[in-house]
Every structure is written in structure tokens, then in C-alpha cells.
């Protein structure tokens, strides 16, 4: 199903679904559609830019959404990855009640849903901290409030699986789930 808009949102259906077979793919898995026939829309005039949105359904019935740039339709099927975890709070000693903001940067803009739960990050101090802000950006913030008994000589998350969705979601604008595996603690890209 291919749809279009002049503003990039508010897509409307432009025609019947197209079935693409393996014979439509070239060696780099690019799909070339030579001709599409659209019905006429009075709101479009010469010189308007049309933005396209395609919903691709694979054999398993999973939908993927793609967006158009210039004359190329790009289908995104892999979610954004964490590329860096940092804190603007300088290294040092902190007491109970002090707040340390932790920033998790993804390779693309992400959207967080907390309706059923809030994503959490487990730290090597023993604390589990909740996502607090950043949806609609590439950077998410987790707020760590130091508690009695939290001890770490070099604050970091505790493992490559320290980011837990906790029944929340982190997705890109196409609905692809973010890859929540982190770099090993202590290496470049990790908090430590």
C-alpha cells in the first residue's frame, strides 16, 4: 500500500496494494517500480513535493513502514541501536539524594511508550534507574538518585543487557523496536 501527503503526515491511500516477488529484486535488494498509477488529487499541483509512505508486509505478516526521500523509497527494518551512554555529571563522590542524569544516545530518533511500564537501566552500584525523558529525540535521559548503600568506584551500567524495557517500548518512527543490547561496561561507548 503506498500513500502520500504534501506535508509528510496525514497520509492517504493512493491505490491498490502491489505484490513484489523475488524477481522484482536486483542484487543489492533494491526494488524498482517503473510505473505507479495514482488517482488525481485536487490538493496537489505542479511543483508540490509529495512524501511517500509504504507499508511492506512480509511473508510472516509483519508490517514495515518506509519513507521517501527525493525519488528513493527507503524501507527501514532494523531498529536504532545505542551508540553512546554518558553523564554530564562529573566523576566524584556523591551522597544519598544526589541526582546523576544519564544520557543514552541512539543511532536514530526514538519514541518511548510508558503506558505499560517504564524502560530501566541497571547500574553497577546496584541501583535500577527509570527512563525520565527524551522521547522524539535520539537521546534518552535516565535519572539516578543516589541511595544509601549504592557503591561504585566508577559508575557504569552492570552488563550488556542492563537496559530493560520493563513492558515499555523504545521504537523508531517506523515502529521498529530499538536494539537494547549495550556495549560491554568499561569500553568506549559505555557509561564507565
Secondary structure, 3 states (H helix, E strand, C coil): CEEEECCCCCCEECCCCCCCCHHHECCCCCECCCCCCCCCCCCCCCCCCCEEEEEEECCCCCEEEEEEECCEEEECCCCCEEEEEEECCCCCCCCCCCEEEEEEEEEEEEEEECCCCCCEEEECCCCEEEEEECCCEEEEEEEEECCCCCCCCCCCECCCCCEECCCCEEECCCCCECECCCCCCCCCCCCC
